[in-house]
Amino acid sequence: MINNEKKTKFLKAKEVAEEFFDGKIGYIKVLKLTKEGVLPAKRIGKIYFYTLDALNDWAEKNMGTPAWKKLTK
């Protein structure tokens, strides 16, 4: 039997900074935004995990807002 379901990719904060934001936002800023509830993540122990789908949904909703422009400075 073949599983055709899409496998969810989980990222850690450093990967979000490097891969999702292409290094435009640093690791510490990603953690700060996560702790403030700005970025979608789940905390397991001391580590935050992010899904690419949730980050893409977040970006789609927030990219055009003035708040997004403040994040990239």
RALIN-V234819 format. One record per helix or strand. SS is the DSSP state (helix for helix, strand for strand). FROM is the first residue (numbers start at 1). LEN is the number of residues. If there is no record, write none. Layout:
# RALIN-V234819
ss=SS from=FROM len=LEN
ss=SS from=FROM len=LEN
This chain:
# RALIN-V234819
ss=strand from=10 len=2
ss=helix from=13 len=8
ss=helix from=27 len=9
ss=strand from=42 len=3
ss=strand from=47 len=5
ss=helix from=52 len=11
ss=helix from=66 len=6
